[in-house]
Every structure is written in C-alpha cells, then in structure tokens.
Amino acid sequence: MTTTALNTTTEVVGFDRVSKSYGSVRAVDGLTLALHPGETVALLGPNGAGKSTTLDLLLGLRQPDSGTVRIFGTGPREAIVAGRVGAMLQSGGLMDEVTVAELVRLACDLHPRPYKVSDVLARAGVSKIADRKVDKLSGGQAQRVRFALATAGDSDLIVLDEPTTGMDVTTRHAFWATMREQADQGRTVLFATHYLEEADAIADRVLVLHRGRLLADGTAAEIKAKAGARRVSFDLHDTDIDESALRALPFLTYLDVSGHTVRIQSSDADATVHALYGLGLYPRNLEVAGLGLEQAFVAITEAEEARTSC
Ligand SMILES: Nc1ncnc2c1ncn2[C@@H]1O[C@H](COP(=O)(O)OP(=O)(O)OP(=O)(O)O)[C@@H](O)[C@H]1O
C-alpha cells in the first residue's frame, strides 16, 4: 500500500483566515489552521459551532466568503479529483435501487488509486450485506457503507463528519480500529464528533470550535489542562447538607448534591477543600481529580459564552 502524503508536503490542510456566513449568521469566522501528515484530529464544538461548514469548505462543497482553503497545496477540488481525499458526510444520501457491492464498486471505479472491492467491503464490515439494496439498510449499516465509500481507494486525507452516529458499540470499536490503522499508515484523519470520549481515546489533536472560531487546539491532555478546573467529590454523612454554604466556597465553578454525595468543580481545588474544612465539615471519601475531556469542553465553551455575552 502506498501513501503519498508524507513525501509531497508537510501541510495536508491549510485554512488561511477563512470566513463563511449564511445571511447574518457567521458560521466560520476567520479560521486559520494547518493539519499535518499522520495526525488524527477531532473537531469538537457545540451545536451550530461551524463544524459541518468547516468540513464542507474543506471539501469544496461550499466556497468561503474570504480566505483560502488548501489541501496538499492545491484547491479542494483538485485534491479530490486526484483521489487524495476520502470523505464521509453526515447527511450523505446513498443511491437507491443499487446493492451495497454495486455502490462500492462504483466508488472504486471512480477512484484513481482504488482498492479491491472485496477488501473495501471487508474493511467496512459490510461483506455480509453486500447484496442488499442500499435503501433497505439500517442506520448503522448505512453509516458503514458510507465509510466503505470514503475508503474505496488509497486517499491521504480522510474526512469524517460525525461518523459513528447510529452505530452500536461493537461497530464503533471496529470502526475506530480501522481508522487507527489508516492513521498508522500515514494518513491524516479529521473527524467531527459530539462523542467526546471518542475524541479523547482516538485523537492525537483536538480542535474546539465555538461560533466559527478556534477556541482551543492541542492534545486532549492540553485541552483538559486549559480548562484549569478540577473535580472534587466527597460524602457528608453526619450533617444536613447546607447547599448555600457549599455554593459560597471559594473558586467553586460547579456544584451537584445527590443524597449524601457532593460533586464540585473548582478552579483552585486546594483552596476550596481548605475552606470546606473551615466550615467545620468532615468530608469522607474525598477525591480530587482533573477534568475529563467532556467537562473541560463544557467549561471552556461556557467560559467563552460568558465572556462574549458580557
Ligand atoms: N444552509 C444554511 N443556511 C443557513 N444557515 C446555516 C446553514 N448551514 C448552517 N447554518 C448555520 O450556520 C451555523 C453553523 O452551522 P454548522 O452546521 O456548520 O454547525 P455544526 O457545528 O456542524 O453544528 P451541529 O453540531 O449541530 O451539526 C449555525 O448557526 C447554523 O444554523
């Protein structure tokens, strides 16, 4: 198997001050970004953050109002015609009235560097449903077929918009194992997702979009550290819990009381715990931990919401 990404350019994708509006909605706002060979990159953001628009711009499905998008140093269309990009889109309709095998064969025929149809079917886990009509597939099976189409040939960049939506857990694991193989062979994988645990487990780089702007860019560990806050949990058994006293603890950013268990987030966990003892309380089973990616994501985007609404 050959990959051409590594020996042509060190920049797979380049966005240079790219903006795109729909009427008064600025979906992508001055986005500058570079992706490199072999990176597996997760694109995160709340609903409406501009993820799909960013991927559409990348794939040349929409034109930017300003700025430039490059793939391997050329425009998106040239890169796609050259077979360097495989894509799996959120809403990509599948042709009715054909079988899975016929559709995959068509995708292979159109690719300049195609794989064998049987290999593509096997890799996407759809060999057993190869003779089924495409309009008779379940949601998860249709996603697998979209994945087969995205990997019909030897592309250097694979772009996936919420690829595992509708897949069951086993299918998801198989899907990501295959994607990991693709990345290990030097391909760049860019995927948008709402499943933050997937981003945490799979991506070696995480981009957080918010209102069309890049809010954070780093490893999952760096994004967690950027959020700054830490989680503290403890049980209070010997006393009625006074929520207002807890809420007044210094550096508290989040409070949840469930039965005897208190969960908080704090931007200075040491100071918060110190003050907790200062209230005369005796917290048991005290645990202090860093934020998960999901909590870090919520903290970062909420802080930005608060900042921009001031
Ligand atoms: N065709 C369109 N016409 C008008 N507005 C649009 C169109 N497509 C997207 N938008 C708006 O642009 C913004 C960005 O949308 P986009 O779909 O890119 O976000 P997203 O991050 O992919 O969202 P989601 O997570 O909900 O899929 C949103 O405010 C959306 O309502």
The ligand as an SDF file (V2000), in Angstrom:
LIG
                    3D

 31 33  0  0  0  0  0  0  0  0999 V2000
  -27.5030   26.2090    4.7720 N   0  0  0  0  0  0  0  0  0  0  0  0
  -27.5540   27.0160    5.8130 C   0  0  0  0  0  0  0  0  0  0  0  0
  -28.3190   28.1380    5.7760 N   0  0  0  0  0  0  0  0  0  0  0  0
  -28.3690   28.9830    6.8300 C   0  0  0  0  0  0  0  0  0  0  0  0
  -27.6990   28.7960    7.9860 N   0  0  0  0  0  0  0  0  0  0  0  0
  -26.9380   27.7090    8.0730 C   0  0  0  0  0  0  0  0  0  0  0  0
  -26.8390   26.7570    7.0190 C   0  0  0  0  0  0  0  0  0  0  0  0
  -25.9950   25.7650    7.4030 N   0  0  0  0  0  0  0  0  0  0  0  0
  -25.6080   26.0720    8.6580 C   0  0  0  0  0  0  0  0  0  0  0  0
  -26.1720   27.2350    9.0630 N   0  0  0  0  0  0  0  0  0  0  0  0
  -25.9300   27.9110   10.3520 C   0  0  0  0  0  0  0  0  0  0  0  0
  -24.5260   28.0970   10.4790 O   0  0  0  0  0  0  0  0  0  0  0  0
  -24.0920   27.8280   11.8140 C   0  0  0  0  0  0  0  0  0  0  0  0
  -23.0540   26.7160   11.7940 C   0  0  0  0  0  0  0  0  0  0  0  0
  -23.7130   25.5160   11.3820 O   0  0  0  0  0  0  0  0  0  0  0  0
  -22.9230   24.1310   11.2230 P   0  0  0  0  0  0  0  0  0  0  0  0
  -23.8940   23.1370   10.7010 O   0  0  0  0  0  0  0  0  0  0  0  0
  -21.6800   24.3630   10.4540 O   0  0  0  0  0  0  0  0  0  0  0  0
  -22.5460   23.8170   12.7490 O   0  0  0  0  0  0  0  0  0  0  0  0
  -22.1520   22.4270   13.4360 P   0  0  0  0  0  0  0  0  0  0  0  0
  -21.0730   22.7630   14.4140 O   0  0  0  0  0  0  0  0  0  0  0  0
  -21.8480   21.4000   12.4050 O   0  0  0  0  0  0  0  0  0  0  0  0
  -23.4920   22.0680   14.2020 O   0  0  0  0  0  0  0  0  0  0  0  0
  -24.0730   20.6180   14.6690 P   0  0  0  0  0  0  0  0  0  0  0  0
  -23.1830   20.1350   15.7620 O   0  0  0  0  0  0  0  0  0  0  0  0
  -25.4330   20.9920   15.2040 O   0  0  0  0  0  0  0  0  0  0  0  0
  -24.1170   19.7170   13.4750 O   0  0  0  0  0  0  0  0  0  0  0  0
  -25.3650   27.5000   12.6000 C   0  0  0  0  0  0  0  0  0  0  0  0
  -25.7980   28.6810   13.2390 O   0  0  0  0  0  0  0  0  0  0  0  0
  -26.3410   27.0660   11.5320 C   0  0  0  0  0  0  0  0  0  0  0  0
  -27.6660   27.3470   11.9320 O   0  0  0  0  0  0  0  0  0  0  0  0
  1  2  1  0
  2  3  1  0
  2  7  2  0
  3  4  2  0
  4  5  1  0
  5  6  2  0
  6  7  1  0
  6 10  1  0
  7  8  1  0
  8  9  2  0
  9 10  1  0
 10 11  1  0
 11 12  1  0
 11 30  1  0
 12 13  1  0
 13 14  1  0
 13 28  1  0
 14 15  1  0
 15 16  1  0
 16 17  2  0
 16 18  1  0
 16 19  1  0
 19 20  1  0
 20 21  2  0
 20 22  1  0
 20 23  1  0
 23 24  1  0
 24 25  2  0
 24 26  1  0
 24 27  1  0
 28 29  1  0
 28 30  1  0
 30 31  1  0
M  END
$$$$
